[in-house]
Amino acid sequence: MPDKSSGAPAAGPPDPVALIRTRGYTVLLVMVAIIGVPVSAAAFGFLALVSELQSLTYHDLPEALGFDGTPSWWPVPLLAVAGLLTGPAVRFLPGTGGHKPAEGLVSTGAPTAAQLPGIALAALASLGLGAVLGPEAPLIALGGGLAVYAARLVKPDLDPGAGAVVGAAGSFAAVSALLGSPLLGAFLLMEASGLAGMMLGVALVPGLLAAGIGALIFTGLGSWTGLGTYSLALHEVPHADGPTVAEFGWAVALGLGAALAGAAIHRLSLFLQPRVERRTVVATAVMGVVVGVAALVYAEGTGKSGSEVLYSGEHALGPLLSDSAQYSVGALLVLIACKSLAYCASLSAFRGGPVFPAMFVGAAGGLALAHLPGLNPTSGFAMGIGAMCVAMLKLPMTSVLLATLLLGSEGLTVMPLVIVSVVVSYVVTLRITPPPAAFAAEPAGR
């Protein structure tokens, strides 16, 4: 419709098909493909460094100090040190250590070059010393920031729109293999970004290209170095029979329970976050002690390893499912309580991603319910993952895929149950979650 004030036609939205046909878009795809190689290699190096730090601090260091194995109290002082290292990076370096995990997995654009060191240091101190968070959020930020930085070295006058696409592609490349499939990482970023319609395709094609290249780089480096790919995978998945009426009932119950548990974790972490920010360094160390004490209580109370409470839980999911018969209902309930408390403390103060701990807490909850009649452990495991993920992330498609693709062929069997549990959890979560204004952060002190 003409603009009556100027007499000129009003500018409409850009035509996605016309954009894709331009020479500039082809150049952008080539640039993304080239930049995806070093960004993927950097992401692989970051995950390798996190893994080495975890091994060094929880295995090599206790042995070097003369202990026979890792003492159950070891995480308490070590997580306090993690807080003393993370706090200054958050408080004093540009970028506040990156995205605040208590606020969910949201897309805030690529960080600047000046913010990258602070994000990397905060994430390494958090993840490497046992905070209950995953590496996905730092990888998304670092991948996007490195990609834009590299693109602007080559083309200083890079258009802001092209820069946003390059940044998104860098994030795709960085998480390409982390969730077990480049497609899963793509869905995660698509839902988190809120893109839709034809413009989604414009941004998605470069991202998928970068993700495919990233997955190849991860596989190649994993084979060449012997370190593996740091990819989410289950190697032993017990058989699940076809869904029953009873299991559909359990899907509703699990969805409801996960929504309530997720709301409690979310509210507590958001309640703690502004209080941590008032005295960032000291309070982050205190939250580290809380995480360590939760691991100590679980180890002493159940006789199992406190490492099941620490870290993201990504590598503990497989043993939890394959050895589920060795966990009593009591042990699983203690694990859920301790992991959830450590998750809350980590969300409020440390830097990392919220995905993997949500998966672990949900999986443990589903396995606990599987001790009751009418629920297969594999079905409960999958439904718990999906329902808890959507309660914490509010990304329904990603939550269904995380819970089903992880199980391989068994995932197709349990998918109807997972969908029901995810839908119930998602609807209930949206109904009981207060508006963002209710969680307005108080001014942070020094």
Backbone hydrogen bonds, N-H to C=O, Kabsch-Sander energy under -0.5 kcal/mol:
donor,donor_aa,acceptor,acceptor_aa,energy
3,D,8,A,-2.5
4,K,2,P,-0.8
6,S,3,D,-0.8
7,G,3,D,-2.8
10,A,1,M,-1.0
19,L,15,D,-2.2
20,I,16,P,-2.2
21,R,17,V,-1.5
22,T,18,A,-0.5
22,T,19,L,-1.2
26,T,22,T,-1.2
27,V,23,R,-2.4
28,L,24,G,-2.2
29,L,25,Y,-2.1
30,V,26,T,-2.0
31,M,27,V,-2.5
32,V,28,L,-2.6
33,A,29,L,-2.4
34,I,30,V,-2.1
35,I,31,M,-2.8
36,G,32,V,-2.3
37,V,33,A,-0.6
37,V,34,I,-0.9
39,V,35,I,-1.9
40,S,36,G,-2.1
41,A,37,V,-2.2
42,A,38,P,-2.5
43,A,39,V,-2.3
44,F,40,S,-2.5
45,G,41,A,-2.3
46,F,42,A,-2.3
47,L,43,A,-2.3
48,A,44,F,-2.3
49,L,45,G,-2.4
50,V,46,F,-2.3
51,S,47,L,-2.3
52,E,48,A,-2.4
53,L,49,L,-2.5
54,Q,50,V,-2.3
55,S,51,S,-2.1
56,L,52,E,-2.7
57,T,53,L,-2.8
58,Y,54,Q,-1.9
59,H,55,S,-1.6
60,D,55,S,-2.0
61,L,56,L,-2.7
63,E,59,H,-1.6
64,A,60,D,-2.4
65,L,61,L,-1.6
66,G,63,E,-1.5
67,F,62,P,-2.5
69,G,67,F,-1.3
74,W,71,P,-1.3
76,V,73,W,-1.4
78,L,74,W,-1.6
79,L,75,P,-2.8
80,A,76,V,-1.4
81,V,77,P,-2.1
82,A,78,L,-2.1
83,G,79,L,-2.0
84,L,80,A,-2.0
85,L,81,V,-1.6
86,T,82,A,-2.8
87,G,83,G,-2.7
89,A,85,L,-1.0
90,V,86,T,-2.3
91,R,87,G,-3.0
92,F,88,P,-3.0
93,L,88,P,-0.7
93,L,89,A,-0.9
96,T,93,L,-1.3
98,G,95,G,-2.5
102,A,347,L,-1.1
103,E,100,K,-1.8
104,G,101,P,-1.8
106,V,104,G,-1.1
107,S,192,A,-1.0
108,T,106,V,-0.7
115,Q,112,T,-0.8
116,L,112,T,-0.9
116,L,113,A,-0.6
119,I,115,Q,-1.9
120,A,116,L,-2.6
121,L,117,P,-2.7
122,A,118,G,-2.4
123,A,119,I,-2.1
124,L,120,A,-2.5
125,A,121,L,-2.4
126,S,122,A,-2.0
127,L,123,A,-3.1
128,G,123,A,-0.5
128,G,124,L,-2.1
129,L,125,A,-0.7
130,G,127,L,-1.0
131,A,126,S,-2.8
133,L,131,A,-1.9
134,G,353,G,-3.0
139,L,135,P,-2.1
140,I,136,E,-2.4
141,A,137,A,-2.2
142,L,138,P,-3.2
143,G,139,L,-2.9
144,G,140,I,-2.0
145,G,141,A,-2.7
146,L,142,L,-2.7
147,A,143,G,-2.0
148,V,144,G,-2.2
149,Y,145,G,-2.3
150,A,146,L,-2.6
151,A,147,A,-2.5
152,R,148,V,-2.2
153,L,149,Y,-1.3
154,V,150,A,-1.5
155,K,151,A,-3.0
158,L,155,K,-1.5
163,G,159,D,-2.8
164,A,160,P,-2.1
165,V,161,G,-1.7
166,V,162,A,-2.7
167,G,163,G,-2.6
168,A,164,A,-2.3
169,A,165,V,-2.5
170,G,166,V,-2.4
171,S,167,G,-1.9
172,F,168,A,-2.3
173,A,169,A,-2.6
174,A,170,G,-2.0
175,V,171,S,-1.7
176,S,173,A,-0.8
179,L,175,V,-0.8
180,G,177,A,-1.3
185,G,181,S,-1.8
186,A,182,P,-1.9
187,F,183,L,-2.3
188,L,184,L,-2.3
189,L,185,G,-2.1
190,M,186,A,-2.5
191,E,187,F,-2.6
192,A,188,L,-2.1
193,S,189,L,-2.0
194,G,190,M,-1.3
195,L,190,M,-0.8
200,L,197,G,-1.0
201,G,197,G,-0.7
201,G,198,M,-0.7
202,V,198,M,-1.3
203,A,199,M,-1.7
204,L,200,L,-2.7
205,V,201,G,-2.1
207,G,203,A,-1.3
208,L,204,L,-3.2
209,L,205,V,-2.2
210,A,206,P,-2.5
211,A,207,G,-2.6
212,G,208,L,-2.7
213,I,209,L,-2.2
214,G,210,A,-2.7
215,A,211,A,-2.6
216,L,212,G,-1.8
217,I,213,I,-2.4
218,F,214,G,-2.8
219,T,215,A,-2.4
220,G,216,L,-2.8
221,L,217,I,-3.0
222,G,218,F,-2.5
223,S,219,T,-2.1
224,W,220,G,-2.6
225,T,221,L,-2.7
226,G,222,G,-1.2
228,G,222,G,-1.4
232,L,178,L,-1.9
248,F,244,T,-1.7
249,G,245,V,-1.7
250,W,246,A,-2.1
251,A,247,E,-2.1
252,V,248,F,-1.6
253,A,249,G,-2.1
254,L,250,W,-3.3
255,G,251,A,-2.3
256,L,252,V,-2.2
257,G,253,A,-2.7
258,A,254,L,-2.8
259,A,255,G,-1.9
260,L,256,L,-1.9
261,A,257,G,-2.6
262,G,258,A,-3.3
263,A,259,A,-2.1
264,A,260,L,-2.0
265,I,261,A,-2.4
266,H,262,G,-2.8
267,R,263,A,-2.7
268,L,264,A,-2.3
269,S,265,I,-2.4
270,L,266,H,-2.2
271,F,267,R,-2.1
272,L,268,L,-2.2
273,Q,269,S,-2.1
275,R,271,F,-0.5
276,V,272,L,-2.3
277,E,273,Q,-2.1
278,R,274,P,-0.8
279,R,275,R,-0.7
279,R,276,V,-0.8
280,T,277,E,-0.6
283,A,279,R,-3.0
284,T,280,T,-2.2
285,A,281,V,-1.7
286,V,282,V,-2.1
287,M,283,A,-2.4
288,G,284,T,-1.9
289,V,285,A,-2.0
290,V,286,V,-2.1
291,V,287,M,-2.1
292,G,288,G,-2.5
293,V,289,V,-2.9
294,A,290,V,-2.2
295,A,291,V,-1.9
296,L,292,G,-2.2
297,V,293,V,-2.9
298,Y,294,A,-2.0
299,A,295,A,-2.4
300,E,296,L,-2.7
301,G,297,V,-2.4
302,T,298,Y,-2.0
303,G,299,A,-1.8
304,K,298,Y,-0.5
308,E,305,S,-1.5
309,V,306,G,-1.6
310,L,306,G,-1.3
311,Y,130,G,-1.4
317,L,313,G,-0.9
317,L,314,E,-0.6
320,L,316,A,-2.0
321,L,317,L,-2.0
322,S,318,G,-2.8
323,D,319,P,-2.4
324,S,321,L,-1.3
326,Q,323,D,-2.1
327,Y,324,S,-1.7
328,S,326,Q,-0.6
332,L,328,S,-2.2
333,L,329,V,-2.3
334,V,330,G,-2.3
335,L,331,A,-2.4
336,I,332,L,-2.6
337,A,333,L,-2.4
338,C,334,V,-2.7
339,K,335,L,-2.8
340,S,336,I,-2.4
341,L,337,A,-2.1
342,A,338,C,-2.5
343,Y,339,K,-2.4
344,C,340,S,-2.5
345,A,341,L,-2.3
346,S,342,A,-2.3
347,L,343,Y,-2.9
348,S,344,C,-1.9
349,A,345,A,-0.9
349,A,346,S,-0.5
350,F,346,S,-1.8
353,G,134,G,-3.4
358,A,354,P,-1.1
359,M,355,V,-2.0
360,F,356,F,-2.3
361,V,357,P,-2.7
362,G,358,A,-2.3
363,A,359,M,-2.4
364,A,360,F,-2.5
365,G,361,V,-2.1
366,G,362,G,-2.4
367,L,363,A,-2.2
368,A,364,A,-2.0
369,L,365,G,-2.0
370,A,366,G,-1.2
371,H,368,A,-1.2
372,L,369,L,-2.0
375,L,372,L,-0.9
380,G,376,N,-2.8
381,F,377,P,-2.7
382,A,378,T,-2.2
383,M,379,S,-2.8
384,G,380,G,-2.4
385,I,381,F,-1.9
386,G,382,A,-2.4
387,A,383,M,-2.8
388,M,384,G,-2.3
389,C,385,I,-2.4
390,V,386,G,-2.1
391,A,387,A,-1.4
392,M,388,M,-1.8
393,L,389,C,-3.2
394,K,390,V,-1.5
399,S,395,L,-2.2
400,V,396,P,-2.1
401,L,397,M,-2.2
402,L,398,T,-2.8
403,A,399,S,-1.8
404,T,400,V,-1.4
405,L,401,L,-2.3
406,L,401,L,-0.6
406,L,402,L,-0.7
407,L,404,T,-1.2
408,G,405,L,-1.3
410,E,407,L,-1.3
411,G,408,G,-1.2
412,L,408,G,-0.6
412,L,409,S,-0.8
413,T,409,S,-0.8
414,V,410,E,-1.8
415,M,411,G,-0.9
418,V,414,V,-2.3
419,I,415,M,-2.8
420,V,416,P,-1.9
421,S,417,L,-2.4
422,V,418,V,-2.8
423,V,419,I,-2.7
424,V,420,V,-2.5
425,S,421,S,-2.4
426,Y,422,V,-2.9
427,V,423,V,-2.6
428,V,424,V,-2.4
429,T,425,S,-2.6
430,L,426,Y,-2.3
431,R,427,V,-1.8
432,I,428,V,-2.2
433,T,429,T,-1.4
438,A,435,P,-2.2
439,F,436,P,-1.7
440,A,437,A,-1.4
